[in-house]
Amino acid sequence: MNMSLEIGDSVTALYKTGKYIGEITQVRDQHYVVRVKAVIKHPQQGDLHNPQQVDVPFFHERRALAFNEQANIPKPIVKAYTSEIPPYRDSLKTALTSLINELSLKDNPYATRSIECLEQLQKDYAL
């Protein structure tokens, strides 16, 4: 665990299938509450319990956590971050584009369906 992390520290945090840069706003027994400042990796699309599958009851469109949104993150997956924090909008665009490009290299139904969701999110985010 990162016992030295405190309120106000900049950190990276994994949340579901996304990765974010944020700031600790609360320290709890098992978790940190992290306020999102930037996106490193956009969340994967689809059903988290059936990854890479399209034949599921509901194929989830998964949005990135919003700027200043807070999330409870287990302490073991929160790490100190010391570099400059990029602007949220720029980081979101980079993470989304990166995931679309990665999926574009795959020729399967999951990639196709995910790209459809991500392109809709791109419009929703107004990027």
Backbone as JSON, one array per atom type, in Angstrom:
{
  "sequence": "MNMSLEIGDSVTALYKTGKYIGEITQVRDQHYVVRVKAVIKHPQQGDLHNPQQVDVPFFHERRALAFNEQANIPKPIVKAYTSEIPPYRDSLKTALTSLINELSLKDNPYATRSIECLEQLQKDYAL",
  "N": [[0.83, -1.19, 0.0], [0.3, 2.33, -0.5], [1.26, 4.02, 1.86], [2.16, 6.59, 2.33], [0.67, 8.42, 0.92], [-1.39, 11.32, 0.78], [-4.13, 13.62, 1.47], [-4.67, 15.82, -1.2], [-2.49, 15.01, -2.7], [-1.21, 14.22, -5.95], [-2.17, 11.58, -8.07], [-2.19, 8.38, -9.82], [-4.88, 6.32, -10.84], [-6.72, 3.33, -11.11], [-9.9, 2.63, -12.41], [-12.52, 0.6, -12.74], [-12.23, -0.28, -16.02], [-10.73, 1.84, -16.82], [-8.09, 4.33, -16.66], [-6.81, 6.91, -14.66], [-5.66, 10.27, -13.88], [-5.5, 11.96, -10.88], [-6.52, 13.7, -7.87], [-6.11, 13.19, -4.45], [-8.82, 13.37, -2.27], [-9.95, 12.41, 0.04], [-8.99, 10.21, 2.67], [-9.54, 6.95, 3.43], [-10.17, 3.92, 5.35], [-9.75, 1.59, 3.65], [-9.71, 2.68, 1.12], [-8.97, 5.39, -1.18], [-10.42, 8.53, -1.85], [-10.65, 9.84, -4.94], [-10.3, 12.67, -6.96], [-10.96, 13.25, -10.26], [-8.7, 14.43, -12.7], [-7.54, 14.07, -15.17], [-7.51, 11.84, -18.05], [-5.99, 8.76, -18.6], [-6.27, 6.25, -19.76], [-8.95, 5.25, -21.66], [-12.07, 3.8, -20.65], [-12.86, 0.36, -21.41], [-15.34, -0.9, -23.67], [-18.57, -2.53, -23.43], [-19.66, -5.54, -21.69], [-18.45, -5.92, -18.52], [-18.27, -8.32, -17.19], [-18.22, -10.2, -19.13], [-15.87, -9.96, -20.95], [-14.79, -8.74, -24.15], [-16.89, -9.8, -25.57], [-19.79, -9.77, -27.67], [-22.27, -10.87, -27.81], [-24.14, -10.5, -25.55], [-26.52, -9.82, -22.91], [-26.68, -7.01, -22.52], [-24.77, -4.64, -24.06], [-22.59, -2.54, -22.79], [-22.18, 0.96, -23.03], [-19.47, 2.63, -22.1], [-18.57, 5.4, -20.36], [-15.87, 7.7, -19.8], [-14.71, 8.71, -16.56], [-15.81, 11.87, -15.41], [-14.43, 15.24, -15.52], [-13.27, 16.35, -12.44], [-14.98, 14.55, -11.2], [-15.54, 12.3, -8.53], [-14.2, 9.29, -7.14], [-14.24, 6.23, -5.3], [-11.36, 4.52, -4.68], [-9.6, 1.53, -4.34], [-6.89, 1.36, -2.06], [-4.47, -0.14, -2.8], [-4.27, 0.16, -5.61], [-3.74, 2.76, -6.22], [-1.41, 5.11, -7.13], [1.41, 7.27, -6.66], [1.74, 10.33, -8.52], [3.85, 12.3, -10.4], [4.36, 13.91, -12.58], [3.55, 16.58, -14.92], [0.12, 17.47, -15.03], [-2.01, 16.84, -17.67], [-4.37, 18.9, -19.54], [-7.8, 18.12, -18.92], [-9.68, 17.74, -21.1], [-7.99, 17.47, -23.36], [-6.58, 15.18, -22.6], [-8.63, 13.31, -22.48], [-9.44, 13.21, -25.16], [-7.08, 12.2, -26.35], [-6.87, 9.68, -25.06], [-9.25, 8.43, -25.88], [-8.98, 8.43, -28.71], [-6.71, 6.84, -28.91], [-7.67, 4.35, -27.97], [-9.64, 3.79, -29.92], [-7.98, 3.61, -32.19], [-6.41, 1.38, -31.48], [-8.39, -0.63, -31.38], [-9.17, -0.58, -34.04], [-7.27, -2.03, -35.35], [-7.98, -4.59, -35.02], [-9.94, -7.26, -36.27], [-12.78, -8.04, -35.55], [-16.04, -8.85, -34.16], [-16.36, -7.7, -31.6], [-14.53, -5.53, -31.56], [-15.57, -3.96, -33.63], [-18.14, -3.29, -32.63], [-17.41, -1.96, -30.29], [-16.01, 0.24, -31.32], [-18.12, 1.57, -32.57], [-19.6, 2.39, -30.31], [-17.65, 4.02, -29.07], [-17.28, 6.01, -31.0], [-19.76, 7.25, -30.86], [-19.61, 8.19, -28.24], [-17.54, 9.99, -28.62], [-18.82, 11.99, -30.05], [-20.71, 12.73, -28.11], [-19.01, 13.7, -26.14], [-18.18, 15.91, -27.47], [-15.76, 16.18, -28.94]],
  "CA": [[0.0, 0.0, 0.0], [0.99, 3.62, -0.51], [0.94, 4.62, 3.15], [2.6, 7.97, 2.38], [-0.21, 9.3, 0.15], [-2.22, 12.16, 1.64], [-5.07, 14.52, 0.81], [-4.0, 16.82, -2.04], [-1.47, 14.39, -3.55], [-1.56, 13.8, -7.31], [-2.04, 10.13, -8.17], [-2.87, 7.65, -10.89], [-5.83, 5.39, -10.24], [-7.51, 2.5, -12.0], [-11.31, 2.54, -12.04], [-13.09, -0.35, -13.7], [-11.19, -0.55, -17.02], [-10.08, 3.09, -17.19], [-7.0, 4.79, -15.8], [-6.97, 8.35, -14.51], [-4.81, 11.07, -13.0], [-6.39, 12.71, -10.02], [-6.06, 14.26, -6.61], [-6.77, 12.58, -3.3], [-9.63, 14.3, -1.49], [-10.22, 11.78, 1.33], [-8.29, 8.97, 2.96], [-10.38, 6.06, 4.22], [-9.44, 2.72, 5.79], [-9.37, 0.71, 2.54], [-9.81, 3.41, -0.14], [-8.78, 6.83, -1.32], [-11.37, 9.19, -2.73], [-9.8, 10.54, -5.92], [-10.99, 13.6, -7.86], [-10.37, 13.08, -11.59], [-8.15, 15.61, -13.36], [-7.17, 13.72, -16.55], [-7.74, 10.45, -18.43], [-4.83, 8.12, -19.21], [-6.79, 5.15, -20.58], [-10.42, 5.27, -21.71], [-12.65, 2.49, -20.31], [-13.29, -0.58, -22.45], [-16.77, -0.97, -23.87], [-19.16, -3.85, -23.3], [-19.98, -6.13, -20.4], [-17.23, -6.2, -17.77], [-18.27, -9.72, -16.75], [-18.0, -11.0, -20.34], [-15.03, -9.11, -21.8], [-14.55, -9.06, -25.56], [-18.06, -10.5, -26.11], [-20.88, -8.9, -28.11], [-23.53, -11.59, -27.61], [-24.48, -10.39, -24.14], [-27.82, -9.15, -22.79], [-26.56, -5.56, -22.69], [-23.42, -4.2, -24.39], [-22.52, -1.25, -22.14], [-21.38, 2.09, -23.49], [-18.8, 3.07, -20.87], [-17.98, 6.73, -20.41], [-14.78, 8.0, -18.88], [-15.11, 9.56, -15.45], [-15.8, 13.28, -15.8], [-13.52, 16.15, -14.84], [-13.62, 16.59, -11.04], [-15.79, 13.48, -10.62], [-14.79, 11.6, -7.49], [-14.43, 7.85, -7.09], [-13.54, 5.46, -4.26], [-10.4, 3.63, -5.32], [-8.84, 0.76, -3.35], [-5.53, 1.89, -1.83], [-3.36, -0.79, -3.52], [-4.16, 0.51, -7.03], [-3.5, 4.19, -6.33], [0.04, 5.34, -7.14], [1.81, 8.68, -6.74], [1.95, 10.87, -9.87], [4.69, 13.48, -10.2], [4.51, 14.69, -13.8], [2.54, 17.62, -15.14], [-1.2, 16.93, -15.35], [-2.51, 17.46, -18.9], [-5.76, 19.35, -19.46], [-8.73, 17.0, -18.99], [-10.24, 17.57, -22.44], [-6.92, 16.95, -24.22], [-6.27, 13.8, -22.19], [-9.78, 12.49, -22.88], [-9.36, 13.03, -26.61], [-5.95, 11.31, -26.62], [-7.2, 8.32, -24.59], [-10.31, 7.91, -26.75], [-8.39, 8.18, -30.02], [-5.8, 5.7, -28.75], [-8.46, 3.12, -27.88], [-10.23, 3.56, -31.24], [-6.9, 3.14, -33.07], [-6.06, 0.02, -31.06], [-9.46, -1.52, -31.81], [-9.21, -0.58, -35.5], [-6.32, -3.03, -35.83], [-8.58, -5.91, -34.82], [-11.05, -7.53, -37.17], [-13.71, -8.94, -34.89], [-17.3, -8.17, -33.8], [-16.2, -6.88, -30.4], [-13.86, -4.29, -31.95], [-16.52, -3.18, -34.43], [-19.18, -2.77, -31.74], [-16.77, -1.01, -29.4], [-15.73, 1.47, -32.08], [-19.41, 2.26, -32.72], [-19.87, 3.06, -29.02], [-16.66, 5.07, -28.84], [-17.56, 7.12, -31.91], [-20.91, 7.96, -30.29], [-19.09, 8.94, -27.09], [-16.75, 11.1, -29.16], [-19.81, 13.03, -30.35], [-21.27, 13.19, -26.84], [-17.97, 14.5, -25.47], [-17.93, 17.07, -28.33], [-14.3, 16.25, -29.19]],
  "C": [[0.87, 1.25, 0.0], [0.64, 4.37, 0.77], [1.28, 6.11, 3.19], [1.68, 8.93, 1.62], [-1.18, 10.03, 1.09], [-3.19, 12.99, 0.8], [-4.27, 15.59, 0.06], [-2.93, 16.25, -2.95], [-2.03, 14.06, -4.93], [-1.24, 12.32, -7.45], [-2.56, 9.62, -9.5], [-3.76, 6.63, -10.2], [-6.55, 4.62, -11.34], [-8.94, 2.47, -11.49], [-12.03, 1.75, -13.12], [-12.02, -0.61, -14.76], [-10.49, 0.72, -17.5], [-8.94, 3.42, -16.23], [-6.99, 6.32, -15.84], [-5.84, 8.96, -13.7], [-5.78, 11.89, -12.16], [-5.7, 13.21, -8.77], [-6.82, 13.6, -5.47], [-7.53, 13.65, -2.52], [-10.01, 13.74, -0.12], [-9.38, 10.52, 1.45], [-9.19, 8.16, 3.88], [-9.57, 4.82, 4.59], [-8.89, 1.92, 4.61], [-9.24, 1.44, 1.21], [-9.28, 4.83, -0.02], [-9.95, 7.34, -2.14], [-10.53, 10.08, -3.63], [-10.68, 11.39, -6.82], [-10.25, 13.58, -9.19], [-9.94, 14.42, -12.18], [-7.79, 15.35, -14.82], [-7.41, 12.22, -16.77], [-6.45, 9.92, -19.07], [-5.3, 7.05, -20.19], [-8.32, 5.17, -20.5], [-10.95, 3.88, -21.37], [-13.02, 1.67, -21.54], [-14.82, -0.58, -22.53], [-17.27, -2.39, -23.63], [-19.39, -4.27, -21.86], [-18.7, -6.52, -19.68], [-17.12, -7.65, -17.33], [-18.07, -10.7, -17.91], [-17.15, -10.19, -21.31], [-14.85, -9.66, -23.21], [-15.72, -9.8, -26.22], [-19.11, -9.49, -26.55], [-22.24, -9.56, -27.92], [-23.85, -11.66, -26.13], [-25.82, -9.67, -24.03], [-27.77, -7.64, -22.99], [-25.1, -5.2, -22.9], [-23.3, -2.75, -23.89], [-21.65, -0.25, -22.9], [-20.77, 2.7, -22.22], [-18.09, 4.4, -21.07], [-16.78, 6.81, -19.49], [-15.35, 8.81, -17.71], [-14.92, 11.02, -15.86], [-14.76, 14.08, -15.0], [-14.08, 16.49, -13.47], [-14.59, 15.58, -10.44], [-14.92, 12.74, -9.6], [-15.18, 10.13, -7.46], [-13.66, 7.26, -5.92], [-12.65, 4.45, -4.95], [-9.66, 2.86, -4.23], [-7.39, 1.24, -3.26], [-4.45, 1.2, -2.66], [-3.23, -0.39, -5.0], [-4.06, 2.02, -7.26], [-2.0, 4.41, -6.17], [0.32, 6.84, -7.26], [2.05, 9.08, -8.19], [2.71, 12.18, -9.71], [4.87, 14.35, -11.45], [3.42, 15.76, -13.89], [1.22, 16.96, -15.54], [-1.71, 17.63, -16.61], [-3.94, 17.97, -18.71], [-6.72, 18.16, -19.69], [-9.2, 16.73, -20.42], [-9.21, 16.98, -23.41], [-6.63, 15.49, -23.89], [-7.4, 12.85, -22.59], [-9.72, 12.19, -24.37], [-8.24, 12.05, -26.98], [-6.28, 9.87, -26.24], [-8.25, 7.68, -25.49], [-9.77, 7.55, -28.12], [-7.47, 6.96, -29.97], [-6.56, 4.38, -28.71], [-9.12, 2.79, -29.23], [-9.17, 3.01, -32.2], [-6.5, 1.71, -32.75], [-7.11, -0.98, -31.54], [-9.55, -1.63, -33.33], [-8.28, -1.62, -36.11], [-6.87, -4.45, -35.72], [-9.77, -6.07, -35.74], [-11.97, -8.55, -36.5], [-14.96, -8.16, -34.47], [-17.17, -7.27, -32.58], [-15.58, -5.52, -30.76], [-14.82, -3.39, -32.72], [-17.57, -2.53, -33.54], [-18.61, -1.73, -30.79], [-16.5, 0.31, -30.1], [-17.01, 2.26, -32.3], [-19.75, 3.04, -31.45], [-18.93, 4.23, -28.8], [-16.87, 6.27, -29.76], [-18.77, 7.92, -31.44], [-20.46, 8.77, -29.07], [-18.29, 10.15, -27.54], [-17.67, 12.28, -29.49], [-20.38, 13.61, -29.06], [-20.28, 14.08, -26.07], [-17.69, 15.8, -26.23], [-16.42, 17.29, -28.57], [-14.02, 16.46, -30.66]]
}
